[in-house]
Amino acid sequence: MKAFLFTIVLLISTSSYCFGSNSYFKTDSSKTKTISFKIKLKSVEKVKIQAADLKFNKHIAYSFTVDDGYRSAYLTAFPLFNGGKISPPMMNEWKNDQGGDGTISKGLFYSDGLGNKIPFKLGLAINGGAIGDLPANRGHLSWSEVKELYSAGWDILNHGLHHATKHGTNFLTEVTENTTSIKQNLGFTMSHFVVPGGESDPGYHLEYERDALANGSFSVASYVGAGPVIKVDKKVNLDKMIYARTFIQSSKDTIGFKTMDRFLTTFDSVAKLAGPIWYNEFTHGVGNSNLWNLSMRFPDFKYYMTAIANKYGANGNDSIWMAPWQEVYEYIWLRDRIKINFEQNNKEGIVKIELPEIPKNFRYKDISLVVETSSRFEIESNSPDFKISSDGKTKHKLITIHLK
């Protein structure tokens, strides 16, 4: 029997992007290129292909952000997620314990739907003015620590250069100089902003929102806005998005995990909602002390994240995509702008996917495709411009395209 063969074609534009107004403009249409790959099926049948609502066709995208760039994110959360030695107690310069329990973690993971485990990841809202190597017991991250977290897939969000909120703050300077600081020290441009909290004049957050959105930020986390639950089964309005932060923090009661259990009950109710969901939560420190009484003590953080991983991660029903806000934003942005055209003629079919101009400061350019077929299939591709992974030989339901 002749193998059923069809081709998926992706049209990628490499035109420039204008940051100031968050608008797009073409500079050279000749830079558009086409990449393609072939699929061979083991049987002849009608095949349907569409973009997955969420990466890896997950049910819930979960974005968790830690504010202010405290060192506990590196000392405790990072090894808890990736696996390794969690820091023992560590008293910082403010006499707060930013360490953990000193145990060895096996890691917390979800899968890519193809049997490969991916560590949980967080977003970091940081102030460039607070990052440094001194003192030795510093409370904030160092540049090398931020770089390591970024290289591991954590995202870095703009939180203002000095976390300034008081009367007289130059909000525009806080936004733009923090962008410059991170670019000079780490080599990339941040594209999302988190409004810093603290003593302030009424309405100060509105000025941060305005200046951030006018100067390169695609979205802003603030006090009032979208979420924390965002339905993504249809096109999502991401244009100049402002979303509301929902904080999780430990209570004064240190006996047991009753407070975390209440938060987990909320999480479970969100996870049970019909259709694909994007859910976001925030906290500050994740060390042993409840830093500024606005944080999660490490035992609470460990309990909370481990419970989520065991129920919804790779060791549970594997329905979660635990990814930072920027990663999920960029997936949905691209998903909502591609055009998929599929034509099938008997034993042959062709799928064309047209991609829009992708902003230069986008970090992620992946798209997952849901394949409706009972046939096993194989993919053929030798292009250096992208990689493809699929479950064609097992469940034959998923293809993920990784654009380079």
N, C-alpha and C positions, 0 to 999 in steps of 0.2 A: 504494500500500500504506500502510495506517495505521501511523504510527510506534509502536514499542513504548515504552511510557512507564511508568516506575516512580519512586517517591519514597523518598528516604532521610530518615528523621526522627531527630533527636537530642534526647534529653531531658537537660537540663542543670540540676543543682541548684546553687543558690548559697548553701546553708546554711553556717553557721559551722563552724569547726574548733577543737578543743581541743588546744593544743600540749603541755601538761604531760605528758599520758599517751599522746600519739599516738593518741587515739581520736576518733571522730566523733560529733556529735550534731546533730540537726535543730532549727532554731530557728523556721523558717517555711516550711512545705511549699508555701505559695502562691507562693514565689519560683521554683519549678520552672517552666521554660519549654521550649517546643518550637520547634526550628528545622528547616527542611526544604529540600530541593532536589530538582529533577527531572532525570531522565536520559531522553533520547530516543535510541533505538537505530535503526540503519538496517536491521536485519533482525529477524525473530522467532525466538527460540531461548531455551532455558533458560539462565538466568544465575545464577551463584553469586557471593556476596560474603562476605568474611570479613576480620577484622582482620589486618593484616600482623604477623608476629612482631616485626619491627623496622621502624623508620621508613623510608619509601621502599622497603620490602620488600628491605632489604639482607641480605647473608649474615653479615657480621661488624660488630658495634658495637665500636669501639675507643676506650677512654677513657684518656687520658694526663694525669697530674697532675704539676705541678711544685710541690714543697714550699717553704715558708718565704717566699714572696713576694720572691724575689731579682729585681733589676732586669733581669737578662739575659733574662728572659721577654719583657719589653717591647722591649728593644733588639735582640734577635736572632730569637726564635721568632715574634713577632708579624709583623714584616715578611716573614719567610721564608714564612709561611703565607698572609698576605693579599696579598703582593706589594708591593714598594717597596724603599727603601734600608735595607739591614741596617747596623747600627752598625759603624763601624770599631773597632779595639781601644780599650777604655776601662778604665783602671785605677781601681778603686774605693778606698774608704777603708781597706780591709783589704789593699791592694796586690795584689789579684786582678784579672785582666782579665775583665770581664763583657761585653765587646763581641764583635763577630764579624769578618767578613772585608771589610766595607765594600762588598759587591757589591749589585747590583740583582736582586731576586728577582721572578720572574714569578708566584709564588704556588703553593701546593699545594692541590688541590681534589678533592672528590668531587662527584657530581651528585645532584639530587633525583629522578632517574629520569625527569625530564621535559625534560632538556637544559639545565637551569640549574645552573651551577657554584656550589658552596658551599665557602668556605675551611675548611681544617682548623682545629680549635679545641682548646684545652687547658683543664684545670681548674687553678685556683690555690688552694693551701692557704696562707692568710695569717694573720699575727699583727698585729692592729690596732695594738698597741703599738710595732711596728717601722716603721710607715708614716709618712713625712714628707718634707719638701722639702729638708732639709739633712742633710749637707753637699752641695755641688754634685756631688761625685763619689760620692754615696751608693750603698751596695750594695743597699738595699731600694727597692721601688717607692714612688712618691708616690701621694697620693689621686687626683690627676688621671689618672695612668697606670692605676691600677686601674679607675677609672671608664671610661676609654676601652676597656680590655680587656673589661670587663663589657658595655658597649654594643655591642661587636663580637660578642657571643655566647659569650664565655668565661665559665665559672662560677667563683664565689668560694666556697671551702669553709673552714669554721671550723677553725683550727689552734691555738686558744688565744690569749689576749691577748698573752702574753709568751714563748710557746714554753717554758713552765716544766715541768721534769720532776724536779727534785731533791727531796730530802727536805724536807717541810714545805710543799710546793705545795698550794694550795687549788684543787683540780681543778674544783670547781663554779664558783668565781669565774672561773677561766680560760675556762671554756666560756661562761658567761652574759655576762661583761663584754666578751668579744670580739664576741659577737652584738650587744650594745648599741653597741659602737664602730662596727661596720660599718653598722648601722642609722642611727646619727646622722650619719655622714659620707657614706654612699652611698645611703641611703634604701631598702634592702631587707633582708629577714631571711634569713640563711643557714639552710640546712636539712640540711646534711651535715657531718660532723666527721672530721678526720684527726688521729690521735694523734701528737703531736710526739715525736721521738726524742731521745736524749741520755743524759747521766749521770742515773741514776735508781735508785729502790728497786725490788726485785723486785715484779712484779705491778702497778706503777703504772698500766699501760695499762688494766687492768681497771676502775680507778676512773674514768679518763677515759671509757671505754666506757659505764659505768653513768650517769654524770652527763650525758653528751651525749645519750644516748637518752632520759633522763628529762626533758630540757629542750629539746625541739624538734627534735632531729636525727633524721632518718629512718634514717640509716645511719652507720656508723663504719668508717673504714679503720684497721686495726690490724695486729698482728703475725701473728695466727692467725685464720683465718676462711674464708669462701667465696672461690672463685676461685683463681688469676686468670682461669680459664676458667669461664664460667657458661653453661650451655645454656638457651636461652630458647624452645625449641619448645613447651614446656608452661608452665603457670602457675609463676611464680617466687615463692618465699617471700621477700618484701621486708620483712616485719615485723621491725623492730629489727635489720636486717641488719648483720652485722659481716663485713667482707671483708678479705682479706690483701693487703698491698702487695707488689708485685713490683718491685724496683728495677732500673733499667738505669743503668750508670755506666761511664765510660771506664776503661781499664786504664792502667798506668804506661807501657806501650809506646805511643809516639806515632807509630810508623811503620806506615802503612797502616791498614786498617780491619778487621783480623782479629777483634777483639772484637765490633765491630758486626755483622760477618757471622755470627757465632755467634748473636747475638740475632735477627738476621733469619731464620736457619734455624728458630729456635723459632717466630717469628711465622708463617712459612710453614706450619709443621706445624699450628699452630692454625687458620689460614685454610683448611686442607684438611679439617678435621673436618666430618663430616656434620651437617646441620641448622644453624640460625642460632645464632651464638655471640656472647657479650659478653665482651670481653677487656680487662683493665686493666693499666697499667704506670705506674711513678713514676720521677722523678728529682728532683734539686735544681736547681742552676744549669745554664744552657745557654750560658754564655759561653766564651771561649777558655781560661780556666783551669779545672781540675778542682776547683771550689770545695769545700773541706773534704774532698777525695778521695771525695766522695759525689755527683758530678755527671757530666754529659756535656759534654765539650768541644764547642764549637760545631761544629768540623769533623765530629765524630762524629754530633752531633745532626742536622746538615744532611744528611749521608750517609744516616743511618738513615731519617729522615722522607721524604726524597726517593725513596729506594728503595721505601718502602711506597706512596707516592703514585703512582709510575710503574707499579707492578704492580697495585695494588688501587683506585686512585683514578680520577678522570675520564679520565686518559690511559691507564689500564690496563683491567682488566675491570670496574671501577666497582662492586665488590662491598662496599666499605667505607662505613660510616657513622662518620666520625671526629668524635665528639662527647664532651663532658665527662661525667663520672659522673652528675651531677645530671640532665642532659638525658635520658640513656638510662634512668635510674631512673624518672623521671616518665612517660616513654612506656610502659614496661612496667607500671608501677603502673596507669595508666589502661587500657591494653590488657586487663589481666587482670580488670578490673572492669566493663567495658561488656557489655551484653547486646544481641546482634544478632538480630532476628527478621525473617525474609524470607518474604513471601507473594507468590506469583505466580499469576495467573489469566489464562491465555491470553496476551494481548498487554499485560497490565498487571501490575505488581508493586509491592510496597511493602516497604521495609526500615525497621524501627524500631531505633534504637540508644539504649539507655538508659545514661546516664552517671551514675556515683556522685557523691556530694558531693566536690568537689575542694578540697583544702586551700588556704587563701588564699595561702600562701607558695610554691605551685607556680609555676614560671616558664613551663613549657611545657604546652600543651594541644592538641597535635596528634595525630591518628590517621591512619594510612595504611590504606587498604582494598585488598585484592587482589580484582580483578574477573576472573572466569573467563567470557569470552565472545569469540567471534571477530568480533563485530559492532562496527563503529565506533559511537561515541555522542557526544552533546553534553549538557552540563549547563546547566540554567537555574536561576539563583538571584539574588535581589535583596536578600537579607538583609544588614543591617549588622553582624550578630553573628558572622559567620564568613566565611572565604574558602575557596574550593575550587580546587584545581589537579588536572588529570588528563591522561592521554595518550589520551583517547577517540578522537582523530582519527588516531592513529598506531599504537601498540602495543595500545591499549585493554586495559590490564591493571592500571592503578594510579590510585587516587584518594587525595589527601591533603587532609584537612580541617584548617583552621587556625582554631581557636576564639579569639575575641577576649576 
